[in-house]
Amino acid sequence: MPVKIVWDFKKSAHFEENYSESPMHRIGYFDWTLFIDDETLRVRCVPHASDSFGLVHEVEAFGTVILKGVDWNVITAGNITIATYANFGLDSFDRKFLHPGGIYRIETTIHITRQGCFPRNFCSPNNPFIGERSNAVRIVVEGHGFYVSKSHLGTMIPYFKARFRYDAQTVDDEGIALEGVDAETFCEFLKMLYPLKAHENCFFGCIRDVLIFADRMCCDIVLQRSQEILMRRKFFDVETLELADMYNLEQLRSVALQEMPRRELERYRKKYGGRPECERTLKLLGKELEARDAKR
């Protein structure tokens, strides 16, 4: 979903003062700002300070930037493409566009195609999450190697417990290659498994993938932490109830039914009415609507 940043600013009356900066906008893991430096508009994103310690960040995005003048008429426009985080310049402005004392509006629309962060320490076998070096195991996902604790993984996940017990030599020599999961999802999964504070910023789209993988791994602790993240959302919809049904997230189901707008409840009932696997949710949904009607 695109994010729009609007910045109204007044150009300094002094030509030598060529720097202006917008307020920060928090989007996921990053703080985004717009600023004008020597008549060049730059879009900058940096990792949010509270999330940056010991983490590696990545972002891919594209978008448009429009400069508007008097009565917010368009003066000029340009495109931006972002492949990693840094400062990104858009050389579409010239002094002729920015008159001293002038009032302008910049509208930036950013489409984030991928963003994430993972603990830097997972990239090394000598990290504090492992302890003794002999306890380290290398998990390979999409060519990325993640070093984690065998004892912790074996305790939490039945699949790894079996691999460590019956395939120990191969695991020690070659590590474990995981198929059917992407590196970003596995990063988020690990952050919830330990857990690390950064997991609180996991995105709703990524949560679905984490739930799928956690369910496949029979990892109850990650299923529970995913539920906690989903319950902190300010908006609940049909998709929320779908996840609650699919993974039997009872607390999420209860909160969603209480907070969802009536139209979303009706939409769920229309979509899933009569399905045995949704019987419990439909029953609770009916009671919720009755309670709301009684309050009218």
N, C-alpha and C positions, 0 to 999 in steps of 0.2 A: 504494500500500500504506500503510495507516494506521500512524502512529508513536505509541507510548504512552510518556508521561512520568509516572513515579510519584515523588512527593515526600513523604517523611515528615518532619514537623517538630513542634517543641514550642513552644507559645505562651508568650511571655514572661510571667513572673509580675507584671510591672508594666504597667499599662494604658497608660502614656505611651509604652512601647516597642512601637509598632504596625507595625514593618517587619520582614519576614522574606523571604529570597530563596533560591530553590533553586539547585543547581549548574546550569551551562550544559549544554545538549545540542546537539551539532552535528548539524544535518539539512541536507544539501546546502550551499547557499551561506550559511545562516543559523545563528546561535546562538540557541537558544530558552531562555527562563527563565520560571519562575513566581515571582511574589512577591505578598505581601500588604501592602497599604499602606492604613492607616486602615480596616481590616476589609474592603477590597475586593480580590478576587483579580484579578490582572492577568497576562495572557499576553503576553510581550514577545519579539519576534524582531528581531535586528539583524544586518546583514551580518557575516560572520566577518572578523575584523580583517585577516588575511593576504590576503583576497580583495577588500577593499573599495576599495583605492586606484584612483582613476580609473574606477570602474565604476558603472553604474546598476543597481540591483537591483529586482526585482519578485517578489512572492509572493501567491498566492491560496490560501486554505485555509479549512476549516471543521472543527468538532469539538465535543467535549463535555468538560465539567469536572465531576468529582464530588468532593465533600468528604465524608470519612468520619471517624467518631469512634471511641469505645471499641469494641474488637473489630472495627474497620473496618466498622461498620455505616454505611449511607448517611445523611448528614444533609441534604444539599441537592445539587442539580445544576443545571447551566445549559449553554447552547450558546454557541459562539463562531463568528464569521464574520470572516475577515481578507481585506481587499481589496488591501492594500499593506503595506509593513513600517512598523511604528510600535509604540506601546504600546497594548494592547487591554485594556479593562476589562471585567470580568464582575461586575456589581453584584448578586451573589446572596448575599453574606455579610452577616451582621449580628453585632453584639457578642454576641448571645445564643447564636450558634453557636460562638464561639471563647472559651472560658473560660481565664483566666490559668493557666498551668502545664499546660494540656491538651495531649495528644498527638494529632495528626491526620495523616491521609493525604489527599493530593490526587492523583487519577488524571485525567490529561488525555490524550485521544485526538485526534490531529491528522491530518486527511486533507488532504494538500497536492495541490491540483488543478493548480497551475501555479507554477513558480518558475524564475528565471533571472537572469542578469546579462550585461551587454554593456559593452564599453569606452565610456566617456563620450565619448572623443575621436572615435569613429566618427560621432558626430552632427554634427561640424563639418568643413568643408573645410580648416580650418587645424589639422591634427593632425600629430603627428610621424611617423605611419606613411605620410604622403604625400610630404612634401618640398616641392617646388615646387607652387604653387597650380595651375599648368597641368597638373600630373600627376593632379589629382583628378578622380574620376568619381562621380556620385551613383547609387547602386543603390537602387531603391524596392521594398520588400517589404511588402505589406499596409499601405500608406500610410506606412510608416516609411522615412526617408531615411538611407542609410549612405554616408559618403564614404570611398572607398578609393583606393589607388594604381593607376592604369591600368597602369603598367609592371609592377608586381608581379602584378596580376590577369592581365594578358596573358601573362606568363611562365609562370604556374602552370596556367592553365586555357585550353584550346583554344577554347572557346565565346567567351570574352571577347576573346581575341586576334583572332578573326574579326570580332567586332562592332566593335572599335576600328579595324580595318583597312578594313572595307568600309562601315561606317555611322558614320564618325567625326563628321560634322556633327550628325546627329541625337543621337548620344550626348553630345556637348558641350553641345547646347542643352537637351535634355530628360532626360538620364540614361538609365538602363536599368531598365525595370520587369520584375521577375521574377515569373512565375506558377508555381504548383505547389509552392511552398515557403512555410512560415510564417516570421514574423520571428524567433521564438525559435531555430528551426533554423538560419536564416541567420546569426544572431549567433554561435552555437556554431561554425558552419562558419568564419566569419572568425577567431575566436579560435584555431582550429587552424591556419588558413592562415598566420598571421603568425610564430610562434605566441605566445600570451600565456599566462602561468602559470595564468590562470583556467580555461583549457580542461581542466585536470586534474580539475575538479569536474563535468565534464559527466555527466549522468545516463544510466543504461543505456537508459531509454526514449527519450531524446533522441538517443543515439548511433545507434540504428537509423535515425532520420530523417536524421541527418547522413550516414550511410553511403549512404542512398538518393540524397541530393542530390549527394554527392561522386562517386558512381558515374555519375550522370547528367552531371555536369560533367567526367568523366574526370580527376579531380584525385587523383593518386596520393599526394601528400604528406598530404592529409587522411585518405585511406583508411588510410595507415600510422599516423598519429597516433591515429586511432580504434582501431586494433588495439592500440596500446600501452596505451590507457586500459582496454580490455576485458581485457587480460592482467593488469592490476593488481587485478582483482576477486578476492574471496576465495571466490567460489562460481561454479562453471561448470555449465551444464545443457544440455539439448537445444537451447534457443534459441541458446546460444553457438555450438554446432556449426553450426546453421542459418546464422548470419551468416558463419561461416568458409567454409562451402560457397558461399554466395551471392556473396561478394565475394573469394573465393580468398585468405583470410587464413591463410597457411600456419603462421606462428608461433602464432597463436591456436589453430588446430586442434591443433597439437602439445601445447601447454600444457593445453588443455581435456581432451584425451584422457587425459593423465597425472593430472589432478586431479579429474576427475568421479567421483562415486560410481558404483559398479557398476550400481545400479538406473537411473541416468540413461543410462549407456552402453547398457544393454539396451533401454531405452525408445526411444532413437534408432534402434537396429538394427531394432526391431519396426516403427517408423514409416516408416523409409526403406529397409529391406532390398529389394534388387532394382532400385533406381533408378539408372540410369547416371550421373546427375549427382552422385551421392553415393558412387560406387564407391571413390574414393581414401580417403575418410573411413572407409568401412565396412571396407576392407582394413586400415587402421591400427588401427581399433577392435578388430578380431579379434586382431591381434598384441598389443595392450595387454591384452586379457582373457587370452590365453594366458600372457603374462608374469606376470600376477597369480596365475593358477592354479599356475604353476610354483613360486611362492614359498611356497605354502601348505604 
